[in-house]
Amino acid sequence: MTLDKEQLWLVDVFQAYRKKHNLPNLSADDLTSSPIREKIQTRHIDWLQQFIVVWEAVEYNVKTKSGDT
């Protein structure tokens, strides 16, 4: 799967956030799942959940543009 430029930008944003806050090198989905969820602060969980929403919206738009709906 090739990522669109918007997705690549989101990957950079996610990695910068993860590194800045010393979060494990896992996906946003994995970080918001148990048991890891219990080890990180609520503000990080909130950010990660919003990130997932944005990622899914961008992913939908990329699929729509390419005709993969």
N, C-alpha and C positions, 0 to 999 in steps of 0.2 A: 504494500500500500504506500503510495506516494502522498506526502502531506502537502497541502496547499500552503501558500505563503502566510495566510492568517493562522493556520494551525502551527506552523513553524514558529511564528511569533509567540503564540500561546505556550508552546513548549519552553521557549526561552524565559518567559514570564514565570512559569511554574518552577523551572529549575532555579531561577534567581530567588524566588520566595522560599523554596525548600532549603536552599543553602543558607540564606540569611537567617532563617529561624531554626537551623540545625535539625531539620526533619529528616527521617530516614529516606534513602533513595528508593522510593516506592511510588507507584502511581497514586493519583488523587483518590481513586476508588479504594485502593488498598489502605491508604492512610485514614480514610473515614470509616473503615470496617474494624470490627473487633478482631483481636485484642488490642491492636495498635491505637485505636480510637481512644481508649482509656488512658493512654500514656501521653497524649498531647492536649494542649490547652483548647478550651472552647472557642476562642477567637480564631485559632488555626482551623478547627473543624468547620466553622462558619465560612471562612475564606475558601477552604477547599470545596465545600458544597457549592458555593457560588461559582467557583472556577469550573466545576463539573457542568453546571447549567450553561455557562458560556461556551464551554467546549462542545457540548451537544448541539447548541444552536449553530455554531460555526460549522460543525460537521454536517448538520442537516443542509445548511446553505451550500456547502461545497458539493454535496451529493446532488442537490437540486440543480446547481449550475452544470454539472457534468451529465445530468440525465439519469442518475443512478437511483432515483426514488423508488 
